[in-house]
C-alpha cells in the first residue's frame, strides 16, 4: 500500500471515530458534527482508494464525483451512489446556519459512512 493511501486512511478513520463517538452523545446531541464527520470519513476513504489506484482526482468534497471516478476500478461500488448522495450536503452546507441535521439524518449518515468505510477497508484488505 502506498504511503499516501495510508495517510488518507488514517485521516478517514479519525473522522469515522469522531462521528461514532459523537453519535453516542445523549445530552446536547451534535447531529451536525456527526453528519459532517461521516461525510469527511467517506470522502477520505474514497480518495484513499483513488490514490491507491493511481487515479487523479480533483480537489473536491463531492462524493458523487469521487465515486464516479472509482467505479471503473470498483464496479460494485455503484451500489454506494445513494449513500454518497445522502452524505453530500454534509461536506459544506451543514457547517452554516440554517442547515441543521436531525437525529434521523445523523443515524443515516453513520449507516452510509459505515457502508463506504466497509467497502474501502475490504478493498484494502484491512
N, C-alpha and C positions, 0 to 999 in steps of 0.2 A: 504494500500500500504506500502511496506517495505521502511524503511529509505534509504537503498542503492539504491532502484529503483528511489526514488525522487531525490537523488543526481545525478544519471545518466541523468534523465530528465532535471534537471536544467542545467547541462553542455551541453546536446543536444540542448536545447532551446537557450542557449547563442551562440552556433555555428550557429544555424539557423538564429538568428537575425543578427549576424555579416555578414553572407552570403547575407541576404536580403538587409542590409544597403549598403554593398559593391557593390551589383548588380545595385544599383541606381546611382552610380557614372557615370558621363559622361566625365568629364575631368580626364585624366590619369586613365583609367579603370584598375581594378585589377582582371582580369579574373582568374588568377591562384589562388588568395586568395578566390574568390567566390567558385571555384570548391573545393578547399581544405576544406573550412568550411562546404560546403554541404556534402562532404564525412564524415567529422568528426561528423556532426549532425546525419546523417543516422547511422553511426557506434554506436554512443552512444544511440540512440533510440532503435536499435536492442539489444544492451547489456542491456538496461533497461528492455526490455521485457523478455530477458533470465533470468535476475536477479529475476524479479517478478515471473517467472515460475519455479524458483529453478533449472535451467539448468546450469550446469557448462560449462564454455566456455574458450577457450584458449586466451592467450594474443596475439591478432592479430588485424590487420587493414583490413583483408579480409572480405568484406561484404558478399560475397557468402558463405563463411564458416559459418558465423554467421547466415545467413538466413537459411541455410540447417539445422542447429540445432533448429531453430524456427518452421520450417514447421510442425513438429508433434503437436505443440501447436496451431499453427495458419495456418491450411492448405491453406486457401485462399491467404495467403501471398506469395504463389508460383508465383503469378502474378507479384511480385516485382523483380523477378530474373533479367529481363532485366535492370531494374534501378540499381541494385547492380553491374551488370557487367559494366555499363557505368560509375558509380562512382568510381569503384575500383582503377583505376590508379591515382586518385586524393588524395589518402591517403598518398602516399610516393613520387612517381615519379615526381609529379608536383612541388615539392619543390626544384628540382635540375635543373641546366642549361641544355638547350636543350629540355626541356619538357614544352612547353608553351601552355596554353589553349587559345582557340579562343573565340570570343564573343558568337558564336553559342553553343560551349561546356558549357560555363558559364550559358547560358539560360537553356540548357537541364539539367545541374546539379541541378539547382534550381527547375525545374519541378520534377526531380527524388527525390530530397530531400523532397520536399513537399508531394509527394506520400507516402514515407516511414513515414514521420512525421505524416501525417494524419491517417494512419493505426494504428500507435503506440498510438497516443493520443486517438483514438476511442477505442482501446483495453483497455486503462487505464480509460476510462470514463471521459476524460478531453478535 
